């Protein structure tokens, strides 16, 4: 009874790696100085920790340390990128292009800008969740200032063709922002090769602490200028004021370091587990994979199941596995998520959707148990029985 369910919700957040915690601890108590204190050792110690962390994160995405602006996470980085560009470049045009399947932390700043007179195009996606590059190019106008397309989707795991998107943007002199929250440490992110001008990052999706992230802001070819969204002490070259959160920044860098070092074999491992789970589940009739079959994150499996009630399915599974439904269950209404709706499944209302998010600590025993329980729960719901307990 007291055993906690298996955690398969790694797109929502990940447990912090113990090695990250160890790296952070001295910065809470011993090296507690304010990195802006330039007159004494306490400040220098904090500054040294942050300098090293900044270099680590910059190396991971192939930029220079001065191009990293620390933020409280990807939400803030997205807001800074989108609103910061809008406020700076509005005299060149008030048109921004983004995608229907973006995270709310991109969609909502765009909706906010609409109220200020900006025009936003929300591009549709193809059935596999990828954007249509020709459509993107056709949508760019002379007054377009920014294109924002996420690197990897948080629901269906689909990885967008960043390099080609960046190329199109640069050919048209439009800035390219990407929300990389799900992609960091899971796919190679080289901002130069991918032609990215602004990249949002967060630590807590890669086994780092919550409440810390960064925005990469390109300094040359082109130099991106951003209007600050927080004003104050002028930290982060004026782009993001506030005393730097040293332990979180050090932990963020440690998490990135580990993820990059272990990426190759860890992703292979997760992919194998994910494929095994899907192989077992797909033995059922009327069960579908959402999103592109291969151009997707290793730890992601998003499925729709016909003939069962979505909330009953989650309820039946909740003592076994912690996962997320593909539906947004706000209040009592279960509506399909905006991402699944954008894939154009007319029937999406009639399907139950589940998002499995595997991670570093997912074992093959976990997957075996989850597969068996999910199969059993779906079968029994389809037979009209309500599951109360699964062996
Ligand atoms: C989690 C997530 C965010 C929000 O990141 P925070 O650091 O929690 O603010 C933004 N975009 C995507 C794609 C995400 O998965």
Boltz pocket constraint, residues with backbone or C-beta under 6 A from the ligand:
constraints:
  - pocket:
      binder: B
      contacts: [[A, 11], [A, 12], [A, 72], [A, 73], [A, 74], [A, 75], [A, 76], [A, 103], [A, 105], [A, 150], [A, 152], [A, 153], [A, 154], [A, 179], [A, 180], [A, 181], [A, 182], [A, 201], [A, 202], [A, 203], [A, 205], [A, 211], [A, 212], [A, 213]]
      max_distance: 6.0
